Amino acid sequence: MEKLRIPGPTPCPSEVLQVLSKQMINHRGDEFMQILNGVTAKLKQLFQTKNDVFLLTGSGTGGLEAAIVNTLSPGDKVLSVSIGVFGERFAAIAKQFGAEVIPLRFEWGKPADADAVRQALQAEPKIKAVLVTHNETSTGVTNDLASISSAVKELDKLLLVDAISSLGSINLPVDDWHCDVAITGSQKGWMAPPGLAMVSVSQKAWQAHENAKMPRFYWDFAKAKSYLEKGQTPWTPAVSTVFALSVSLEMMLNEGLPNIVARHSRVGKATREGIKSLGLSLFAQESHASNTVTAIKSSNGLDVKKMLQILREEHQVILAGGQQDLSGKIFRIGHLGWVTEDDIKAVISVLKIVLPQAGFGNAS
Ligand SMILES: Cc1ncc(COP(=O)(O)O)c(C=O)c1O
């Protein structure tokens, strides 16, 4: 069996796989209503929120688009706090829908600086919302969201958070950190297949929704809310993924959120130590290295493409390469969801064999 160690989709436990073969049910019937209500209640616990939480059928990017079109109007000024590929994507969506995006970029591999966020907001009082990525999957960096949130809330702005690869794995108390919209995706730490974006919506986000003029139909939070009151979704949902999520959320609540967060922290540490023991170095600034994905610099003659190929073909271990400008320069190990320290030890052992075969150590 392949060992899928990319930062999503992540492997599903057998309990989850089993329900994926269940027959379809009426998505407007009582059985689905009970499942949807149960999933929503469990998600609220794991998001640590009393806000509304919706299941949107689509990938995480759909959830990012939903956050923007439900809270903003064309011409609104938005501060984009970006530390990598996904920060840029969030900004690109806002721009596409007519927001005036003010970029605040940090060097890839580094976290955002909360003081710089505060200064940018003070410099432009008309900014309405701040876009921020909690965990930047492209660089393996976790932002200090609590500090960024303090800066954003001091100046009373809307805080839209891409938490796609952090929620459910890394601590993110949505209410305590005043996230107005937080977005995640079923295929990440949630141990379910792709197909659902899960979003929380605060009172402040609802107030913004009242005046938000960006075009929206499929993603309209008001429709999601009115249908959820009947135990439904406005459009046909990814029923099988909802079945899967229902089981994986039960498993997560049985493990307990603090234990899940602690396990990801141990697994993240084991990955970083294992990588360093091989003579490789981390791409991320270690103080902010992510506990769900580790990005590793290509160095010392390593041919990343060749390494990924040997890992895949000879060892059935699937790791991720770098994205965009980081292609060929880094590789990434996903360690979110259904993963243990032993799984990581296995990856490190295989890397020890494959690295020299892929040129590592041959640099002249
Ligand atoms: C931080 C982050 N944002 C956005 C996305 C995009 O999500 P999706 O591929 O589900 O659209 C991802 C997926 O890797 C991600 O990790």
The ligand as a Tripos MOL2 file, in Angstrom:
@<TRIPOS>MOLECULE
LIG
   16    16     1     0     0
SMALL
NO_CHARGES

@<TRIPOS>ATOM
      1 C1         -3.3120   26.6270    3.3960 C.3       1 LIG1
      2 C2         -4.0930   26.1580    2.2190 C.ar      1 LIG1
      3 N1         -4.9380   27.0060    1.6260 N.ar      1 LIG1
      4 C3         -5.6750   26.6510    0.5680 C.ar      1 LIG1
      5 C4         -5.5800   25.3810    0.0370 C.ar      1 LIG1
      6 C5         -6.4220   25.0170   -1.1290 C.3       1 LIG1
      7 O1         -7.3150   24.0320   -0.8150 O.3       1 LIG1
      8 P1         -7.9610   23.1060   -1.9470 P.3       1 LIG1
      9 O2         -6.8430   22.4640   -2.6840 O.co2     1 LIG1
     10 O3         -8.7860   22.1430   -1.1220 O.co2     1 LIG1
     11 O4         -8.7860   23.9840   -2.8010 O.co2     1 LIG1
     12 C6         -4.7150   24.4650    0.6010 C.ar      1 LIG1
     13 C7         -4.5590   23.1030    0.0400 C.2       1 LIG1
     14 O5         -3.4900   22.5460    0.0120 O.2       1 LIG1
     15 C8         -3.9510   24.8580    1.7320 C.ar      1 LIG1
     16 O6         -3.1130   23.9920    2.3120 O.3       1 LIG1
@<TRIPOS>BOND
     1     1     2 1
     2     2     3 ar
     3     2    15 ar
     4     3     4 ar
     5     4     5 ar
     6     5     6 1
     7     5    12 ar
     8     6     7 1
     9     7     8 1
    10     8     9 2
    11     8    10 1
    12     8    11 1
    13    12    13 1
    14    12    15 ar
    15    13    14 2
    16    15    16 1
@<TRIPOS>SUBSTRUCTURE
     1 LIG1         1 GROUP 0 **** ****
